[in-house]
């Protein structure tokens, strides 16, 4: 109730409110836009940042299924072909051993001819493409430079979101896509399994004199993990994960020191190294929400599941959540049904959560083993790689996860 001492608060109606204009939130808006629903996106960054997202060091590994979804949403065509890098095959190395678990270049993916396990695209290019994809739709409104301070879903047919400027948004459905540290998830009272690995991810690009053959490497060295994501033949994205107490050691290195450090870690595998980008770092925290929905609200993207980057499935799961939920909402629109009903949202969870739970907990268990440097763990690590390499059904199952 508004008193005579308080200004009346502006109330706006929408069918769907999406919180977060990252790749998942914008992809959801684009997936729903052709339905004619009135969609409002709330984003704390300004329009200039959405239109030209800065380089943040992150290269996103995409499966063939994710490529299909991005093509359907018209994101793929908005990314320059020169900025889409094929991931031919992948190798895993344990400690100082020369033995490699090798996932070979496939001949098929999802029943179609293929010559790569997947693709690598820079995060900022995906963000830009997703933003451009929603611009033509007049039924999509973006409220930039603001955040939501309060959510109220006590009404049976609507949910309210209060912005930091006092504006109130009423909708039939609210979708949270505001990162793995989602404030909306907390406001909705949804708990999460959150694992702080006590590690930091440090990312940067390196040019090198020898070809990477478009092969990704996951090197579980003792004391740190080094992932190599091939971009151009002589350009690789390097991803160091290291215990927090050693982060300053890496960040305080000069470019020359860092180049020599990576060259030493790789035993000269890529020849001479030259730093080719800015350096970025992020805390390593995994998150899985206890539920993906509550009354009139759903979680997608990292708000639902924030993965450890080792399996490169973070945004793939985010796109998967978009694909599943958007189809259910679009079907409900065509059938004249309630787009925010508990039955619809429960169906979304049933279709999405079994896969995410298995992948999340399986990845965390693998990380616990492959970052344990005790002698017994080192032995088990070596055995796991050899068994995986020599057990065709298991290896095929992992390859299917990589290709999507």
N, C-alpha and C positions, 0 to 999 in steps of 0.2 A: 504494500500500500504506500502511495506517495503522500507525504505530509505537505502542508503549505510552505514549509521551510526548505523542501527539497525540490529541485527541478524535475519535471516529468522525464522519465527515461524513454528513449526511443526504442520501440519494439519493432523488429523486422521478422517477417515470416519467410521460411524456406521449407523445401521438402527435405533436403539433406544438408547438414552442416559438416564439413570436413575440417578437422583441426590439423594443420601442418601442410605446407606446400612443398614438401620434399618430393622425391620421385614417386613414392607410394601414394601419397595424398593426391598429387596431380594426376597420376595414372588412374586412380579411382574416379576422379572428377571427369576425366576424358572417357572412361568406360561407361559412365552413367549419362553423360551429356546428350547423346542422341535420343534418349528416352523422353526428353522434354522436361524432366524434373528441374525444379528451381534449386540450384546448388550454390551454397556459399562456402568459400574456403577462407579460413582465418589463419594468417601467417605473421609471425613476429618480424620477419625480414621485410625490407622495402621492395618496391617493384624493380628498382634498378638491379638489386641483387638477384631477384628471380629471373630477370631477363638475361643477365650476364653473370652467372655464378662463378666465383673465383676457383681457380685450381686448388684442390685440397689434398693432392697426393694420392688419393684413393683410386685404384683401378678396379672396376667391378667385373667379376667373372660371370658370364651369362650362359645358361644352357640353351639348347636348341628350342626347348619349349618356351623359354623366356623370350627368345628371338621372335617366335610366332606370336606371342602375346603383344610384344612391342610393335610388330608389323601391323597387327589388327588395330592397335590403338594409334597408329600412324606416328609413333615415336622413332622407329628405326630409320625411316626415310628422311628424318630431319637431322640425322647425324652423318657427317661427312664420311664416305667410305674409307678415306685415309685415316680416320680416327677409330675405325673398327678393326681390331687386331685378332687374327685367328689363333686359337690355342690348339696346336696340332696334337701334342701328347703331353704327358705329365710323368714326373719321376719323384720318388720319395727316397731320401737318404737318411740313415740313422747314424748319428755320432761321427766317428772318423772312418767308418767302413766305406769301401767302394761299392758295396752291394746296393742295388737299386730295385725298388718296387716300381715297375714300369707299366703305365697305362698307355697302350699304343694308340696311334691315330686310327679312328674308326673308319669303316667304309659306309656305315649306315647309322642314322640317328633318327629315332621316332619313325622308323619304316621308310625313310627316304635316304638317297645317297648323301654322304657327308664326308668331308675330309678334315674335320677338326672335332675335338672334344667339346669345344665351345668357343666363346668369344670374349675379348677384353675391351671394355670401353671405360673411359675416365668418368668418374662420378659427376663432375661438373657438366660434361656433355650430355649425360642422361637427364640431369636436372633441367638444362636449357631446353632440350627437346620436349620434355614433358610439359614445361610451361608454354612453349609455342603451340603444343597440340591442343591446349584448352582455349587459347585466345579467340578462335573463330566462333565460339559458342556464346551467344548472348544470354543464355540461361545459367551461365557460370559466372558468379561474382566473386572477386577476390578482395578481402579486407586485409590489406597489408599494413605492417607496422604496428600490429596490435596482438594481444594475447588474451586468452580466456582465464578469468580469475575464479569463476564459480560455475558449477553445473548443477542443475536441479532436474531430476527425472522422476519426481513424485507424482506427476500427472499421468493419467492412463494413456492418453493419445498424443502427447507432445513431450518434448524435452527442451529445457531452456539453458542457454549458455550466456553468461554475463561477461562482457568484454571489459578490459581495463579502463575504457573511457565511459563506462556505465551503460553502453548500448546492450540491449537484450536481443538475442536471436532465438526464435522459437522454430522448431522443426519436428518432423515425424521421426527423424533418425539422426543421430550424431555419430560420426566415424572418427576415431582417434588415430592419427598417423603422425604423432609428434615425438618420435624418437624412442629409443629403448629406455630413456629416463622419463617417460611420459608423465607429465603433470596431470593430464586428463585421466589417465588410468587410475591414479591415486585418488582424484576427486570423485571418481565413480565408485570407489571402494573396492576395486579389483586388485587383489594381491598378486605377487609374482615371485617365482623362483629366480633369485638374482645371485649370480656368482661373480665375485670380484676375483680375478685370477692373480691379482697382485703384480700384474705385468703391464707394460706399455708397448703399443705398436708405434714404430717409427718408420715412415715411408718417404721414399724419394726415388728419382729416376737416375739411372747411370747409363752413359754411353760406354761401349767397349769395343775392342779391336777384333774379337772373334765372334762368330755368329752364335746366337742362342738357339737357332734352328726351330724357333717358335715353340720351344719346349718349356713347360713350367717345372720348377724344382721346389720341393718342400724339403729343406735341409734341417733335420732335427739335431743340430749340433749340441754338444754338451755346454750348458750354460746359457744358450740362446737358440732361437729358431730363426732361420733365414729363408724367406720365400722369394722366389724369382718369378716374376710374371712377364713373359716376353711380349714386347710391343712391336717395334720394328726389329729387323734382324740383328741390329747392333744397338738396340735401345731396350733396356729392361727396367721394370719397376721393382725395386728392392723393398722388402717388408721385413723389418727386424722386430721380433717380439722378445722382450728381455725383462728380467725382474726389475721392479721399480728402483731399487737402490743403485742400479748400474746405468740408469737412463742418462744422468748428467754426463757420464763418461763419453757416451756416444754424441750427445748434443753439443758438447764442448769441443769436439774435434774440428779441426780445420778441414776444408774440402780435400786437401791432399792427404791428410791423415785418414779421413773416412774412405777415400778411394783405395788407399793401401790396406786398410782394415778389411774391406769387402773382398779385395783381390786375394788377401791371405786366407780369408774364410773359404773362398772358392778354389783355393790352390791353383789360381791362374786359369781356371776353366774358361773364363770369358776374355782372357788377355788383360791388357791394360784398361783401367777403369777411369772414367771422368764423370764427376757429378754434373747432372744435366737438368736439375730442377731445384726448387726450394724444398726444405725438409719440414715434414709435418709429423706430429705425434698425438696419440689418442690413448686414453685409459682403456684397458682391456676388461670389459665387463660383459658377461652373458646374461640374458634375461629371457624368461618364458612366463607369460601371464598364466595365472591359474585358471582363468576362463577368458574366452575371446569376446564375450558379450555380457551385457546386463540389460535392464529394461530400457529400450529405445536407444541403445548405444552398442557399438562394436569396435573392436581393435583390429587394425591391419598393420602390415609392415613391421618395423622394429618395435612399435608399441605392443605388438602381440608377441613377437619373437625376435630377440637380438642375438645373433649367432657369433661364436668365435670365428674369426675369418679363415681359419685353417682349411675348412671345407669349401670355402668360397660360395656358400649358399645363402648368404644374408639377403641380398636383393632378389634372388630367385624365389625365396620363400615369400618375400613381400609381394612380388608380382603374382605369385600363386594365390595369395590371399585376396588380391584385387580381382583376379579372374573368377574365383569361386563366389565371392560375395556380390560382385557386380552382376553376374549372371542371375543370381537368385533375386536380386532387386529388380533387374530389368524384366524378368519373367513375371514378377509380382505386378509391375506396372501394366504389362500387357493383359494380365488376367484381372485387373482391377482390385487387387488385394493390397493389404497393408504392408508397406515397404519396411516398417519398423517392428513388425510383430515378433514376439518371442519365438514362435514356431520357425519363422524364417531365419532368425539369428542363431537358433539352436542347430538348425540344419547346416548353416555355414560352419559352425564349430565342429560338428560331426564329420564334415568332409575335410576340414583342414587340420585339426589338432592331432589326430593319430600320427600323421607323417611328421609334423613338427616336433612332437614329443620324442619320437624315436631318434630323429636326427639330432635334436638338442642334447639329449642325455648321452647318446652314443658318441657325439663329438666331444663332450666334456670328459667322458671316460677315456677316450683316446688321448686327449690333451694331458690328462692326469698321468697317464703312462709315459707318453713321449716327452714330458718335461721333467720326469723323475730320473735323476742321474745316478742313483744308487746302483751298485754292481748287479744285484738281482734284477732290477728294472731294465738295465741295459741289455741283459741277456734276453728278457722277455720281449723287449722292443725288437731285437734282431729276429727272434723267432716269429713274431707276428708278421713282419715284412716278408719273410721267406714263405710262410704258410700262405699268405695272401697272394704272393706271386705264383705259387705252384698249385693253387686250388682254383681251377678255371671257373666253377660256378660262383665262388665268392668274388673273384676278380671281375667277372662279368656283371655281378650285382652292383659293385662299386662303380664300374664304368657307366652303367645305366643311370646311377645317381648323378654322375658328373655331366652326362649329356642331357639329362632331364627327360 
